[in-house]
Amino acid sequence: TCSWLPYVPVSYKPRQNHPVPSLDGVKVWGPRSYTSPSWDLAGATFRLLTFLDESQVSEQSRDNKGIFKVESLPGERQQVLAEPLVENHAAILKRRLAARKVMADEFVVPLWPQGKKWVFLLSHDTDAITLGSPQELLTNLLKGLGRRDRTSLTMFKDGLRYLNRPNENPLFGFPGWRQLESPGFRSCFYLFAKPKNLKRHLNDCRSTVVEQDIDWNILREMAAAGWEFGLHAPIYAKQEVSALAWGKQFIEEKIGQPVAGLRHHYWALDWRAPHLTFRKHVAAGFQYDASIAWRDSMGFRAGTCFPFQPFDPDAQAAMPIFSLPT
């Protein structure tokens, strides 16, 4: 038995506006010419996973990193930021196939094992390692004086107490997390690591595992016990495969375990053409990236909460890496 899926060419056109229709009682994504019998399931899903609607965001709405706020998206897309549209599409296809006896319910693989309803994944971007680093001290002092910010001034004063004592300062939280999670939970830490020859961005992290004399034995023991460590990539790393590869190798040598994933600081992959950054991830040896998120809103930037393989429009093929939406 065959089941035909309609093909609607405008689904693949970047400048095409989409409304938010409903199909089989759930919200879907489709062009204005949408009708229930002619709705392009594959095209609508492809459009979301390849961020085609983001091409409508003007350059004037982007910052110097190419990042934009969700208010710059097409109005229709703003209405469904938190709607798992790709999952909705899959559920509709499942029901239609089951109704036509093409696929029985018992052949559908459960989303989570043992009947679980959801899965929680906790991860940490280590944007600061010690209050006593020179750049943290300077930043907190300037913020405290310029903004009359008491919190920043307190952080500056506390930082003076921890000069050359990174393992004792309150920002070195690895032992605390280990104690909290040790009964049976394991989270992931993305460590900021920037090679010296990479251009520095004003918004890059100001205290890192590279520049501070931290106790790597603590992290090494945690890695051996099942905690994951990945790379928190500097802002300009999206331009250099060598910077990504160097950060991966640096962490691997320190913790004695392979590094599989990364997340970009400020979510700063190439937001105009994400596939160009994913190519560099592949070349650097990463298995997944966790940088897909909205800058200023919760929700599903790719229309899904599940891992997916990014698409390379030039090669017209899925890429050998997974995107793990945040």
N, C-alpha and C positions, 0 to 999 in steps of 0.2 A: 504494500500500500504506500502511495506517495502522498506527501503533503507539500503543496506549493506555497512559497512565500512571495508576495508581490514585490516588485522592484519599482521604486519611485526615484528617478534621477535627482530631483531637487533636494532630496534628503542629504546628498553629498556635496551640495553647494554651500561654501562657507557663509555667503552673505544672505542666505535664505532665513527669514524669520520663522519661528515656530511658536504656535500657541501651546496651551497645556490641555489637550483633550483627554477624555476618559475612554477607556476601551475595556469591555468586560467588567466595568465597575471600578477600575483602578486608573490612576494617572499615568499617561504615557507621553512620549516626545515625538512630534511629527510635524510636517509642513502644513501650511494653511489649506492646502488642497486635500488634506487628510479626510478620508472616509473609512469607516470600519472595514469594509471588504478590501480596500486598496492600501491599507496602512503597511508601510515597509518596516517590518520588525528588525531586519538586519541593518538597514540603513540608519534607522533611528539609534540603534545601539552603537553602531560604528561612529556616528556623529558625536555621541557623548564620550566614548573612550578615546577619541582623537582630538577632543577639545575644539571642534570646528567653530562652535559659537563664540569662542574667545577671540577669534580673528576679527570680530566686529568691534572689539575694544580699540579706541583710537590711541595713537601715540601720546596725545595730550593728557590722557587719563592714566598714563603709566609713569612710574618714578624712574630714576636712573638705573634701576636694576630690572626694569621691564615689568615690575609688579604693579597690579592695579587693585582697587577696592571693588567689592561686589556691586556697588552702585553703578559701576561703569559697564556691567554686563547688559545684554539686551533685557528689557523689562520682563519678558516672558520667562527667561532663565532665572531671574531673581525670584520669581514666584515659587520655584521648586528646588531651591538650594539644598534643602534637607530631605528631598524625596529620592529614595533609591530607585531611580527610573529604570536602570538596567535590570535590577532584580524584578521589577514589575513586568518588564518585557519578557523575562525568562519564565515568570509564573504564568503569563498568558499563553506562551508557546506550550508550556507543559500541559495546561488544561486542554488546549485545542488538540494536541497530539493524543492525549488520553481519551478525549471524546471520540476521536476517529479510530481508536484502538491501535494507533501506531505505536504508542508507548504506554505500558501499564504503570500504575503508580508504584508497584513494588520494584520497578527497575530504576526509580529515581533515587540517586544517592543522597542521603541526608546531608544537610549543610554542616551539621556538627555531630560528632560521635555520641553515642549513648543517649540519644534523645535530648541533648542540651538545646536550650532555646537561644543562647547567645554565647559569645566568647569575649573576654576582656583582655586586651593587650596593653600593658603599661610600658612606656618608654620615656627616656629622659634625654634632653639636649643639655650637655654640660657646658653651658655658656660662660660659667665662671668657676674657677677652681680655688682661688684664694683671695681674700680681701687685702692681703699684704703685697700683692704684685704692684710694681710701679704704675702701670697704666690704670689699674683699678683705683689706686689711691688718688691719682691725678683726676680721673673722671669723677669720682665721688666728691672730691674737694671743689671742683669747678661747678658741679651741679648744686652742691650745698650752698656755695656762696652766690652763684648766679641766680638760682631759683629760690633761695632761702628755704631750702629743703632740709628739714631736720634729720630725716632718715638718711640722706646721703652724707650729711656731716657725721652722724653716728657711725656709719659704715667706714668713713675715712678714719675716725679716731680708733675704731676697733681694728682697722687694717694696720695701723702703726704698731699695735700690740703683737701682730702676727708676722712681722717682717722676717723673712727667711725661716718661717715655721708653717709651711703650707699644709702639713698633715694634721695640724692642731686647730686650724681656723675653722669656723662654722660652715664655710662653703664646701669643705671636703667631706661630703656626706656619704661616701661609699660604705663605711663601716655601719652607719646608722641604717641605711637601706638594707644592708645584708642582714642585720639583726632583725629588722622588721619583717622581712620576707622569708627568712630561713625555714620556717615550718613547712613550706611547700610551694612557695610562689617564686618565680624568677622573672625579673623585668630586664629591659635592655637599656644600655647606656651608649649614646653616641658621643664620642670624644672629639673635641675640636683639635685638629692637627694641621698646621699650616707650614709648608716648607719655607725656608728663609728667602728663596728667590722668587716667591709668588708675590705679586703686588698686593699691598694691604688696602682694605677698604675701611672707611671710617666706622662702619657698623660691624666689623669683625669682632670676635670675642677678645677680651682684654686680659684674661688670664687663662692659660691653656696647659694641657698636660705636657706639651713640648717644652715650654719655657720655665716651668716650675719643677723643683726637685721633690716630686711626690713619691710616696712609698708604693712602688709598682708591685711589691709582693702582695699587697691587699687586693689589687685588681686581678693579679695573676691567680690568686687562690679562688676568687669569686668566679673567674672564667672557667677554671677547672671544675667548679661545683655547679656549673650550669647557667650562670648569668651571661647574657650576651653583650658583647661590646662591638660597636660599629663606628663609623666615621661621621663626624659632624663637619661637613665640608665647608671651607671658607667661601665667601661670596664669589671671588674670582676663580674658584676652582672649576666652575662650569666651562671655563675657556681653555683649561689645560688638563689633558689626560694625565700628564706626568704628576701634577699636583694631587690628583685623586689616587693614583697608584702609590705615590710616596706616602700619603696618609694611611692608606690601607696597610702597607708594608711596615710602617713605623709601629702601628698599634699591634699588629701580629707579632712582631719581634718582642714587644714589651710584655704582652699577656701570654704568649706561647700557644695561642689558639688562632684558627683561621677567622678572618673577618668576612662576613657575607653581605652586610648591608650598610647603607648610609642614609643620612638625611641632611639636606642642605640648610645651612644657616640662613635665616630669613626666607626659607623656602625658595632660595634664589637659584633654581635651575633656569634654563632659558624659557621664559614664559611665553615668548613669541613662537618658539618652535621647540617644544619639550623633547621631541625625538632626537634633536641634536645633542642634548645633554645625556640622554639615555645611551646613545652610541658611545659616548666617552665612558659611561659606567661599564658597559660591556668590555670595552678595550682595557679598562683598568682591572677587570676581573671580578666585579661585583655581581651578586646574584639577585639582589633586590634593592629598590630605592623606596624611601618612605617620605617623599617630599611633596606629595600631591595633597593639597589642602587650600582652603580659601585664606587669604591674608587676614581678614577681619570678620569672619563669620564661620560658624559651624556648618557642617553639611558635607555633601559629596561632590567634589569638583569634577570627577569623571562620571558621576551618576551612579556610583557603586561604592559599597564598603568592602568589597572583596578584592583579593589580588587579581591582577590581570596583566597580560603581556602587552606593553606599548607597541604601537604600530609605526612602522617606518614608511612614510608615504613615497619616498624615492625608490625603495626596494620593493614596495607593495607587499610587505610581509610583516608578520609579528616578529618582535625582537627577542633574542635569547636572554631576557631578564624580566623580572616581575616588578610591577609597581604595587606597593602595599599602601593604600590610601590611609592618610592620618585622619 
